[in-house]
Amino acid sequence: MRQYFLSAVLIIVFSQTGFGQERESYLFQDPRRYIDTAVNFMNEEKYVEADQYFMTALDKITVLSADFCYYFGKNSYFLNNYAQSIDWLSKYLELKGSQGQYSEEVIALLDKAEAAFRKNRSTGEIIEANTKFFYLNTISCDTHQNIVCPVCKGDDVITTIDQLGERIFKACPYSTNGMLTCEQYNQLIQGRLKSKKN
């Protein structure tokens, strides 16, 4: 009887352990878990570890969120992957425009990333990021019609509000009179359109 009782206890313990491992494995099938972990590492200034989780999440997600673009672009900047940072921060602006939660910080980071990229251009930096989301919303350029810039929403000016509530106006780094050519638009959403400063 005692041996039967011990066997039953061991079976329960092993089944609970197996269930716990299965549950943990299931939880990490959700790409948001990887993104949350990556953001935590980034906030702890562990950028290499964060990048590994961002890359894993990138392989698993099917819908690209603006927040992911912001976090991944920011982490790439801290890793000195300036071209990759420019691509993902530009993608954030394409999705959110100048009114997004992180737009002000993204614009400032883009300026820094572009300056650093120009300074380090001779190093021949290569982008190794998965770019599957940079080609989703491209359009056919059969006509020569101009397109409203998604960054400045056609205003040719990006308006942000500083910590004191004052409005700050900055010329759009991509558009001309708030418009883009079809080719420029496709380059922007692919993260390949360089700012007018270049």
N, C-alpha and C positions, 0 to 999 in steps of 0.2 A: 504493500500500500504506500509506504514511504517512497519507494523508488518511482511508483506511478505519479505521486505528487510532485517529486523533483523534476520528472520528465515534463509534466504539464507546465510547471513554472518556467523551465528552460524554453519550451516552445513559445510561451507567451512573450518572454523577454526577447527572443530572436525575432519573433514576428513584429514586435513593436520597433525594434532596431531597424529591421528591414523597411517598415512603413515610414520611419523617420527619414531614412536615406532616400526612399522613393519620393517622399514629400519635398525634401530639400532639392532633389534633382528637378522635380516638377516646378518648384518656385523659380529656379534659375533658367527655365525655358522661357520665362517672360523677360523680354529684352529690357523692360524698365528696371529690373533688378540690377542688370549690368550697368545701366546708365546711372542709377542712384549710387552704386558702388564707385563708379568712375568719378562722379561729382564729389563724393566724400574724399576720395584720394586727392583730387585736384585742390579741394579746400584745405587739405593737409600739406599742400605743396609737394605731393608725390606724383609728379606729372607723368613719369614713365609708366608707373602702375596704372594711373588713370587712363592713359592712352591704350593700354592693353584691353581694358574693359570697354572703352569706347569702340575699339575696332571689333570686338566680339559682338557688341550690341548692333553695330552697323551691319554685320552679316545676318543678324536675326530680324531686324525690323523691316516691315514692309511699307509703313507709312512714315514719312519723314516729318518730324515736328520741328518747329522753329527753335524751341528750347534746346533740342539736341544740337542744331547747327551752332547756336551760341556757345554752348558748353564745349563742344568739340573744337570749334574755332579758337576759343580762348585758351584751351589747354594746348593746342598746337602752337599758339603764339609763345607760351611759356617754355615749350620744348625747342624754340627757335626754328620751327617748321613754318616759316613765314608764308610761303606760297600756299601751303595747305590751309593755314589760318585765314588768309585772304579769301580763298575759295569758300570756306564754310561761313565766315562772317558775312560775306556778300550774299550767300544763300539765305542767311537769316534776314537780311534787309529785303531781299526779294520776296520773302514770305510775309514779313511783318511791316515793311516800310519804315517810315521815321517815327511812327507812333507806338511801336512795340515796347514791351516792358524793358528790354535791354538795349533798345536802339541807340540811345545816347552813348552807352558804354561801347557798343559795337562800333559806332562811327569813330570814336577815339582810338579803339584798338586797331581798327583798319588803317588809320593814319600811321600809327606806330609800326604795324606790320608791313605796310607798303614802303615806309622809309627804310626799315631794316632790310627788306627784300632788295631794294635798289642798292643799298650799301653792300650787301652780300651776294649780289647777282653773279659775281665772278666765281663763286663757289660751285655753281652748277647744281643748285638744289633740285632734287627730283621729288615729285609728289608720288607717294605710294598709296594714298588713301583710296578706298573703294569709292568710285565716282558714279555708282549706279543711279543716284538721285539727281545728278546734274543734267540729265538728258530727258527727264520726264515731260517737261512742259515746253519743249522747244516747238517752234511753229515753222511752217513752210514759208519760205521767203519768195514766193512766186510774184508777189506784187511789190511795189516800191513804197508802200504805205508806211508812215512812221507810227510808232507805238508809244503810248504813254509810259514813262519810266515808272516802274513799280517801287523804286526807292524813294523818290520825291513826290510820287502821285501826280506828276505833271506840273508841279509848281516851280521846278528848277531850283528850289530852296528847301533845305531840310531844317525844320523847326524843332528845337528841343527846349526843355525847361530845366534851368539849373536848380541847385539846392535851395536857392532863395526865392524860387518861383518866377524868376526873370526869363523871358524868352530869348533864346540864342538862335541866330539865323546863320546858316552855312550854305554856301553854294553847293548844289548837288555835284558830286565828283564824277558822275557818269553821263548825265543828260545834257542836251543842248535845247534850251528853252522848254525843258520838261519832257522832251521827246527823245526817243532812241530809234535808230534804224532797225529794221528787222534783224540784220546780222548782229548789231550791238545788243539787242534784246536777248538773242539766243546765247551770245557770249556771256552776258550778265548772269543768266540763270544756270549756265554751266560753270560759273565761277571763273571765267577766263577774261572778262572785260576789265581792262586796266583803267584806273582813274585818269581824268584829264590832266593830272599833274605830271604823269609819266611822259 
